[in-house]
Amino acid sequence: MRPRASDLIAPSSVFLGGLGLVVLVGCGALSRLVPSTDPSPSTTAVRPAAASLALSVTPGNAPAGTSFHLRLTGLLPTDVVTFSILAQGGRPYTGPTHTPDASGAVQAVYETAQSDRVGLYVVLAHTATGRAVYGTFHVEPPTAASAPS
């Protein structure tokens, strides 16, 4: 007689479920999920949760020679932020570090020159704690009025 699929799945499911409980107990996660019956009061340090990072770049596309404004939000007061910018086929530029203002935001300006590469630029905003988000902007050819003669 051929075994049914449910006969084969059940033992592995029990094993994986048991393994999951062992991992939860080992890392202390289960103790946070199950209410404590210990009557003694305890104190837990609460660290504010970090909001999702959001990066805006304005304008989204403009001619070479334009200043692009970078704004990163969702930061903790202790975050240290660095912006790295890469043009298609170019070398990355990494700017200085920034600390957030009271609202959890950082602002920076990336100045392009008339001679900068035309194309897509990728901005990576990353914190010292490993959080990151990216955005893009597009540099177009200089306009006739702004092009050097």
Helices and strands as residue ranges (DSSP letters): H 5-27, H 29-33, E 54-58, E 61-63, E 67-73, E 81-87, E 93-98, E 106-111, E 119-127, E 132-140
